[in-house]
Amino acid sequence: MKYIDLFAGIGGFRYGLDDAGYECVFTSEIDTVPSEMYKLLHNEQEIHGDITKINAEDIPDHDLLVGGFPCQGFSTNGTRLGFKYKTGNLFFEALRVAKEKKPKYVLMENVTGLLNHDKGKTISIMMKSLSDAGYSVDFHILTSTDFGLPQKRSRVFIVGVLNYETEDWKETEIKQVNRAKEIVKNNFPDVKSFNFPYPVGTKHCNSLESVLDEDIDGNQIEYLEFGDFLKYLGDGVYRIKDGTNKGYTDFKPIPNETTIDYTFTTSKTRRGRIKHGATKTLDQSVDVALFDGNGFRRIGAKEVFRLQGFPDSAYNLLKEKGFKENQLYRRPSRSVSIPIIKNLGESLHKFHEELNTVTKCSNCKHWAEIDEGIGVCENEETVELHTMKDDGCTIQNTYI
């Protein structure tokens, strides 16, 4: 299938979808640095800029529209201004393109804070808008650790299918998703919902040690000093300040497995600063330190690439081309986790194939195989044979 890559960054979606057999036919990214990186990483000659200035009619036909629209307006670490934030309305730019080009599928990504932003009104408006454009919609939270990456990163993935059936959302194992869907339906009962077969991953997380940069020179490591924020108490025990009732947590770090979050070291409300076997969700500041047995060091840029599932060749090429270290930290951390995208692509491809080979009988709602537009469904409850064509279902025979 052909797809367009909006708000593309350095191409996390592209790595995952290309690996799943898709073909990118159009890319849009407004910022200069990630655009230059994207061109190098994907051998792309032309990157289109500001999506608000692109005529949708000029975009090539495609089967799938993808985009991780900017999250700052919805993130709990951001402004929480939602649609009022300067980039908060870019969702509607993607919707504008979808309305004009009518791709069969849309796939969008954002932070989990989107689901409870403005008490659920924001996600409700998005689902209603896609539904009014003809899409049946679903959304779910996927987490990077379930797809092999030692990073506790959860993101919302929205899937829309044009001119598809409608069915009630089924309850999931994630309460936040269930609550958000309940709010959407309460706000807009006519939203066209369906249940997409989201991938579950392997439910296995690779060790943190597996992503560590083996080329780091131990003699050149600069260990971080945190003052009162992090103190060594002796006997392998450290004390870190946090937002717990005591105001601190004592812990024994495990070499090459324990990381700490040193964002906002003076904060009196921030909790969960210690992670074993994984890092926190990476953001563009990448304030994550690893205990290597001798002390705490900031994780390296190559390790950030690996924690998002990028190949080493991506980091090596960009470093070779002279991009600054801070750029090599920021850009992959703002991307998507590639294994999740690849798995989503594979699930969508399977869904697409099944959609073109099976249909639901309009009479009994059972699935049936379709061959050259005609299928036969045996309803086991009534023992009736139904022949399905484009104009619906007719009962052919009834067996006693």
C-alpha positions as CSV (number, residue, x, y, z in Angstrom):
1,M,0.0,0.0,0.0
2,K,1.0,3.6,-0.6
3,Y,1.2,6.1,2.2
4,I,1.9,9.7,3.0
5,D,4.1,10.7,6.0
6,L,2.9,13.9,7.7
7,F,4.7,15.7,10.6
8,A,7.4,13.2,9.6
9,G,10.3,14.2,11.9
10,I,13.3,12.0,11.0
11,G,11.0,9.2,9.7
12,G,10.2,6.8,12.5
13,F,6.9,6.0,10.7
14,R,8.8,5.5,7.5
15,Y,11.3,3.0,9.0
16,G,8.5,0.9,10.4
17,L,6.1,1.0,7.5
18,D,8.8,0.5,4.8
19,D,9.9,-2.6,6.8
20,A,6.3,-3.8,6.7
21,G,6.2,-3.5,2.9
22,Y,4.6,-0.1,2.4
23,E,5.6,2.6,-0.1
24,C,5.9,6.3,0.9
25,V,4.8,8.7,-1.9
26,F,4.8,12.0,0.0
27,T,6.5,13.5,3.0
28,S,5.8,16.7,5.0
29,E,8.0,18.2,7.7
30,I,8.2,21.9,8.6
31,D,11.5,22.0,10.6
32,T,14.8,22.2,8.8
33,V,17.0,20.0,10.8
34,P,14.8,16.9,10.9
35,S,14.0,17.5,7.2
36,E,17.7,17.3,6.4
37,M,18.1,14.2,8.5
38,Y,15.1,12.6,6.8
39,K,16.6,13.2,3.4
40,L,19.8,11.4,4.3
41,L,18.2,8.5,6.2
42,H,15.6,7.7,3.5
43,N,17.4,8.9,0.4
44,E,14.6,11.3,-0.2
45,Q,15.1,14.2,-2.6
46,E,12.1,16.3,-1.7
47,I,10.5,17.0,1.6
48,H,7.4,19.2,1.5
49,G,7.2,21.8,4.3
50,D,4.4,23.5,6.2
51,I,1.3,21.3,5.9
52,T,-0.9,24.3,6.3
53,K,0.4,25.7,3.0
54,I,0.1,22.5,1.0
55,N,-2.8,22.2,-1.4
56,A,-4.3,18.8,-0.7
57,E,-5.2,18.3,-4.3
58,D,-1.4,18.3,-5.1
59,I,-0.7,15.4,-2.8
60,P,-0.4,12.0,-4.6
61,D,-3.2,9.4,-4.2
62,H,-2.5,7.1,-1.3
63,D,-4.1,4.3,0.7
64,L,-2.9,5.3,4.1
65,L,-2.3,8.7,5.8
66,V,0.0,8.6,8.8
67,G,1.2,11.3,11.2
68,G,2.2,11.9,14.7
69,F,0.7,15.4,15.0
70,P,2.6,17.6,17.5
71,C,1.8,16.7,21.1
72,Q,2.9,19.7,23.1
73,G,-0.6,21.0,23.5
74,F,-1.9,17.7,25.0
75,S,1.1,16.4,27.0
76,T,1.1,16.5,30.8
77,N,4.7,17.8,30.4
78,G,3.5,20.4,27.9
79,T,1.2,23.4,27.8
80,R,-2.1,21.5,28.0
81,L,-3.6,24.3,25.9
82,G,-4.9,21.7,23.4
83,F,-6.3,23.2,20.2
84,K,-5.4,26.7,21.4
85,Y,-1.7,25.9,21.3
86,K,0.1,27.1,18.2
87,T,0.4,23.5,16.9
88,G,-2.7,22.2,18.6
89,N,-4.9,22.4,15.5
90,L,-2.6,20.4,13.2
91,F,-4.8,17.4,13.6
92,F,-7.3,19.3,11.5
93,E,-4.7,19.8,8.7
94,A,-4.3,16.0,8.5
95,L,-8.1,15.7,8.5
96,R,-8.3,18.3,5.7
97,V,-6.0,16.1,3.6
98,A,-8.0,13.0,4.4
99,K,-11.2,14.7,3.4
100,E,-9.8,15.7,0.0
101,K,-7.8,12.6,-0.9
102,K,-10.0,10.0,0.9
103,P,-7.4,7.4,1.7
104,K,-8.9,4.1,2.9
105,Y,-7.0,4.3,6.2
106,V,-5.6,6.9,8.6
107,L,-3.1,6.1,11.4
108,M,-2.2,8.8,13.9
109,E,-0.1,8.9,17.0
110,N,0.0,11.1,20.1
111,V,0.6,11.2,23.9
112,T,-1.7,9.4,26.3
113,G,-2.6,12.7,27.8
114,L,-4.7,13.3,24.7
115,L,-7.3,10.9,26.1
116,N,-8.1,13.0,29.3
117,H,-7.3,16.4,27.9
118,D,-10.2,18.9,28.6
119,K,-12.0,16.1,30.4
120,G,-12.2,14.0,27.2
121,K,-13.6,16.7,25.0
122,T,-10.5,16.8,22.8
123,I,-10.4,13.1,21.8
124,S,-14.2,13.3,21.4
125,I,-14.0,16.1,18.9
126,M,-11.2,14.2,17.0
127,M,-13.3,11.0,16.8
128,K,-16.4,12.9,15.8
129,S,-14.5,14.8,13.1
130,L,-13.0,11.6,11.6
131,S,-16.4,9.9,11.8
132,D,-18.1,12.8,10.0
133,A,-15.5,12.5,7.2
134,G,-16.7,8.9,6.7
135,Y,-14.2,7.0,8.9
136,S,-15.0,4.3,11.4
137,V,-12.6,4.9,14.2
138,D,-10.7,3.2,17.0
139,F,-7.9,4.1,19.4
140,H,-5.7,2.2,21.8
141,I,-2.6,2.6,23.9
142,L,0.6,0.7,22.9
143,T,3.7,0.6,25.0
144,S,7.3,0.2,23.8
145,T,8.3,-2.3,26.4
146,D,5.7,-4.7,24.9
147,F,7.6,-4.5,21.6
148,G,11.1,-5.3,22.9
149,L,12.4,-1.8,23.7
150,P,13.6,-1.1,27.2
151,Q,11.8,2.2,27.4
152,K,8.5,2.8,29.3
153,R,6.9,4.8,26.5
154,S,3.1,4.6,26.0
155,R,1.4,6.3,23.1
156,V,-2.2,6.5,21.7
157,F,-2.7,5.2,18.2
158,I,-5.8,6.2,16.3
159,V,-6.9,4.1,13.3
160,G,-9.6,5.1,10.9
161,V,-11.2,3.0,8.0
162,L,-13.2,4.8,5.3
163,N,-16.7,3.6,4.6
164,Y,-16.4,0.7,6.9
165,E,-18.9,-1.0,9.2
166,T,-19.8,0.3,12.6
167,E,-19.8,-1.7,15.8
168,D,-19.6,-0.9,19.5
169,W,-16.2,-0.6,21.1
170,K,-15.2,-3.6,23.1
171,E,-13.8,-3.3,26.5
172,T,-9.9,-3.4,26.6
173,E,-7.5,-4.2,29.4
174,I,-6.6,-0.5,29.7
175,K,-8.9,1.5,31.9
176,Q,-7.8,4.8,30.5
177,V,-8.8,3.7,27.0
178,N,-12.2,2.4,28.2
179,R,-13.0,5.6,30.1
180,A,-12.1,7.7,27.1
181,K,-14.2,5.7,24.8
182,E,-17.1,6.0,27.2
183,I,-16.7,9.7,27.2
184,V,-16.6,9.9,23.4
185,K,-19.8,7.9,23.1
186,N,-21.5,10.1,25.8
187,N,-20.5,13.2,23.9
188,F,-21.2,11.9,20.4
189,P,-23.3,8.8,20.4
190,D,-23.3,8.7,16.6
191,V,-19.5,8.3,16.2
192,K,-18.8,5.4,13.9
193,S,-16.8,3.1,16.0
194,F,-15.2,-0.3,15.2
195,N,-12.6,-2.6,16.8
196,F,-9.2,-2.7,15.1
197,P,-7.0,-5.7,15.8
198,Y,-4.2,-3.8,17.4
199,P,-0.9,-5.8,17.8
200,V,0.0,-7.0,21.3
201,G,3.7,-7.3,20.6
202,T,5.8,-9.9,22.3
203,K,5.1,-8.7,25.8
204,H,8.9,-9.1,26.2
205,C,11.3,-6.3,26.9
206,N,15.0,-6.7,25.9
207,S,17.5,-5.9,28.6
208,L,18.7,-2.3,29.0
209,E,22.2,-3.6,28.6
210,S,21.3,-4.7,25.1
211,V,21.0,-1.1,23.9
212,L,24.1,0.2,25.6
213,D,26.9,1.7,23.4
214,E,29.7,-0.8,23.5
215,D,32.1,1.8,22.0
216,I,31.9,4.2,24.9
217,D,35.4,4.8,26.3
218,G,35.3,4.2,30.0
219,N,38.2,6.6,30.5
220,Q,36.2,9.4,29.0
221,I,33.0,9.0,30.9
222,E,31.9,12.1,32.8
223,Y,29.8,11.0,35.8
224,L,27.0,13.3,36.8
225,E,27.1,15.2,40.1
226,F,23.7,16.0,41.6
227,G,24.4,17.6,44.9
228,D,21.5,17.1,47.4
229,F,19.3,15.6,44.7
230,L,21.1,12.3,44.7
231,K,23.4,11.1,47.5
232,Y,25.4,8.0,48.2
233,L,24.6,6.6,51.7
234,G,27.0,3.7,51.7
235,D,26.7,-0.1,51.3
236,G,25.5,0.4,47.7
237,V,22.5,2.5,48.7
238,Y,21.6,5.8,47.1
239,R,19.0,8.4,48.2
240,I,17.1,10.4,45.5
241,K,14.7,13.3,46.2
242,D,11.2,12.9,44.8
243,G,7.5,13.6,45.3
244,T,6.8,10.8,47.7
245,N,5.4,11.5,51.2
246,K,8.9,11.1,52.7
247,G,10.4,13.4,50.0
248,Y,13.0,10.8,49.0
249,T,13.5,7.1,48.0
250,D,16.4,4.9,49.0
251,F,17.5,2.3,46.4
252,K,20.3,0.0,45.4
253,P,21.0,0.5,41.7
254,I,21.8,-2.5,39.5
255,P,24.8,-2.0,37.1
256,N,23.6,-1.4,33.5
257,E,20.0,-2.0,34.5
258,T,19.0,1.0,36.7
259,T,18.3,4.5,35.4
260,I,17.1,7.6,37.0
261,D,15.1,10.6,35.8
262,Y,16.8,13.9,36.7
263,T,14.3,16.2,35.0
264,F,13.4,19.1,37.3
265,T,15.6,18.1,40.2
266,T,14.0,20.7,42.5
267,S,10.5,19.4,41.9
268,K,8.6,18.3,45.0
269,T,5.9,16.5,43.1
270,R,7.7,14.3,40.6
271,R,7.6,10.6,41.4
272,G,8.8,7.4,39.8
273,R,12.3,8.7,39.2
274,I,13.9,5.2,39.4
275,K,13.5,2.6,36.7
276,H,15.0,-0.9,36.7
277,G,15.5,-2.6,33.3
278,A,14.2,0.3,31.3
279,T,14.3,4.0,31.0
280,K,11.4,6.5,31.5
281,T,9.7,7.9,28.4
282,L,12.4,9.7,26.4
283,D,11.8,13.4,25.7
284,Q,13.9,15.9,23.9
285,S,15.9,16.9,26.9
286,V,16.8,13.2,27.6
287,D,17.5,13.8,31.3
288,V,18.2,10.1,31.9
289,A,21.2,8.7,33.7
290,L,22.4,5.1,33.8
291,F,24.2,3.5,36.7
292,D,27.2,1.6,35.2
293,G,28.6,0.2,38.4
294,N,30.9,3.2,39.1
295,G,28.4,6.0,39.0
296,F,25.6,7.6,37.0
297,R,26.2,8.8,33.5
298,R,23.9,10.4,30.9
299,I,22.8,7.9,28.3
300,G,24.5,8.4,25.0
301,A,23.0,9.6,21.7
302,K,23.5,6.3,20.0
303,E,21.6,4.6,22.9
304,V,18.7,7.0,22.4
305,F,18.5,5.9,18.8
306,R,18.5,2.3,19.9
307,L,15.9,2.9,22.6
308,Q,13.5,4.0,19.8
309,G,14.4,1.1,17.6
310,F,16.4,3.0,15.0
311,P,19.3,1.0,13.3
312,D,22.8,2.0,14.2
313,S,23.3,3.0,10.6
314,A,21.0,5.9,11.2
315,Y,23.0,7.3,14.0
316,N,26.3,6.6,12.3
317,L,25.3,8.4,9.1
318,L,24.0,11.5,10.8
319,K,27.1,11.7,13.0
320,E,29.3,11.3,10.0
321,K,27.4,14.1,8.3
322,G,28.3,16.5,11.1
323,F,25.0,16.9,13.0
324,K,25.6,18.2,16.5
325,E,25.3,15.9,19.6
326,N,22.3,17.8,21.0
327,Q,20.5,17.3,17.7
328,L,21.3,13.6,17.8
329,Y,19.7,13.4,21.3
330,R,16.6,15.4,20.5
331,R,15.4,14.0,17.2
332,P,15.0,10.3,17.8
333,S,13.5,11.0,21.2
334,R,10.7,13.0,19.5
335,S,10.0,10.2,17.1
336,V,7.9,7.0,17.3
337,S,9.1,3.7,18.5
338,I,9.8,1.8,15.2
339,P,8.9,-1.7,16.3
340,I,5.4,-0.5,17.2
341,I,4.9,1.1,13.8
342,K,6.1,-2.0,12.0
343,N,3.7,-4.2,14.0
344,L,0.9,-1.8,13.3
345,G,1.7,-1.8,9.7
346,E,1.6,-5.6,9.6
347,S,-1.7,-5.7,11.4
348,L,-3.2,-3.1,9.1
349,H,-1.9,-5.0,6.0
350,K,-3.5,-8.2,7.3
351,F,-6.7,-6.3,8.0
352,H,-6.7,-4.9,4.5
353,E,-6.2,-8.3,2.9
354,E,-9.1,-9.8,4.9
355,L,-11.3,-6.8,4.1
356,N,-10.8,-7.6,0.4
357,T,-11.4,-11.3,0.7
358,V,-14.2,-11.5,3.3
359,T,-17.3,-9.6,4.2
360,K,-20.1,-9.8,6.7
361,C,-23.5,-11.1,5.6
362,S,-25.9,-8.2,5.8
363,N,-28.6,-10.7,7.0
364,C,-27.0,-12.7,9.7
365,K,-23.8,-10.7,10.3
366,H,-21.5,-13.8,9.9
367,W,-18.2,-13.6,8.1
368,A,-18.0,-15.2,4.6
369,E,-15.3,-15.7,2.0
370,I,-15.8,-13.7,-1.1
371,D,-14.8,-14.9,-4.6
372,E,-15.3,-12.5,-7.5
373,G,-17.8,-10.5,-5.6
374,I,-19.9,-13.5,-4.4
375,G,-19.7,-15.4,-1.2
376,V,-21.6,-18.0,0.7
377,C,-22.3,-17.9,4.4
378,E,-23.7,-20.8,6.4
379,N,-25.4,-19.4,9.4
380,E,-25.0,-22.3,11.9
381,E,-27.8,-20.9,14.2
382,T,-30.6,-21.0,11.6
383,V,-28.9,-23.4,9.1
384,E,-29.5,-21.1,6.2
385,L,-27.3,-20.5,3.2
386,H,-26.9,-16.9,2.2
387,T,-25.4,-15.6,-1.0
388,M,-23.9,-12.2,-0.7
389,K,-23.5,-9.7,-3.5
390,D,-22.9,-6.0,-3.6
391,D,-26.7,-5.4,-3.4
392,G,-27.0,-7.3,-0.1
393,C,-27.9,-10.8,1.0
394,T,-30.6,-13.1,-0.1
395,I,-31.6,-16.4,1.5
396,Q,-31.0,-19.2,-1.1
397,N,-32.0,-22.4,0.8
398,T,-33.3,-23.4,4.1
399,Y,-32.4,-26.8,5.5
400,I,-34.6,-28.6,8.0
